[in-house]
């Protein structure tokens, strides 16, 4: 059974450079939808499929794609 609360939320990556470093970093804005929104939509997709297990990953990717399209 797909339990959206069981998925861990990842922490954002942070780049750190020494103060004297000549390296300059270009930070990209975080355009990904929040994981809780993806989780909720993936669960809705799971329920709409009749709660059949085995396609959790496809539900997650579809939910992510849908939410990314809405953001544009």
C-alpha positions as a printed Julia matrix, in Angstrom:
72×3 Matrix{Float64}:
  0.0    0.0     0.0
  1.26   3.47   -0.85
  1.7    5.63    2.24
  2.65   9.18    1.22
  3.64  10.07    4.79
  6.26   7.33    4.78
  8.35   9.17    2.18
 11.07  11.3     3.67
 11.34  14.92    2.7
 14.77  15.76    1.34
 16.78  18.7     2.59
 17.98  21.3     0.07
 21.64  21.16   -0.95
 23.73  24.11    0.14
 27.01  25.02   -1.48
 29.71  26.48    0.77
 32.97  27.97   -0.44
 35.81  29.45    1.6
 35.78  33.24    1.95
 39.06  33.62    0.05
 37.98  31.4    -2.82
 37.81  32.99   -6.3
 34.99  30.6    -7.17
 31.61  32.2    -7.83
 28.49  30.11   -7.69
 25.32  30.61   -9.66
 22.39  29.56   -7.53
 19.32  28.38   -9.37
 15.94  29.23   -7.92
 14.07  26.32   -6.42
 11.36  25.7    -9.02
 10.33  22.25   -7.8
  6.94  22.04   -6.12
  7.0   21.26   -2.39
  7.15  17.56   -1.63
  3.99  17.66    0.46
  2.05  18.9    -2.59
  3.56  16.16   -4.76
  2.78  13.59   -2.08
 -0.88  14.69   -1.85
 -1.36  14.6    -5.63
  0.4   11.23   -5.92
 -1.93   9.85   -3.27
 -4.95  11.19   -5.19
 -3.66   9.41   -8.3
 -3.17   6.21   -6.28
 -6.74   6.42   -4.99
 -8.11   7.11   -8.47
 -6.43   3.88   -9.65
 -8.39   1.95   -7.05
 -5.52   1.82   -4.53
 -3.7   -0.86   -6.49
 -0.06  -1.13   -5.37
  2.92  -1.29   -7.7
  2.77   2.07   -9.48
  3.78   4.43   -6.69
  6.78   5.75   -8.59
  4.69   6.52  -11.7
  2.13   8.31   -9.52
  4.87  10.41   -7.95
  6.42  11.4   -11.29
  3.03  12.19  -12.82
  2.11  14.34   -9.81
  5.43  16.17  -10.04
  4.97  16.83  -13.78
  1.42  18.11  -13.27
  2.47  20.48  -10.51
  5.44  21.76  -12.52
  3.13  22.55  -15.45
  0.81  24.48  -13.12
  3.73  26.6   -11.89
  4.65  27.82  -15.4
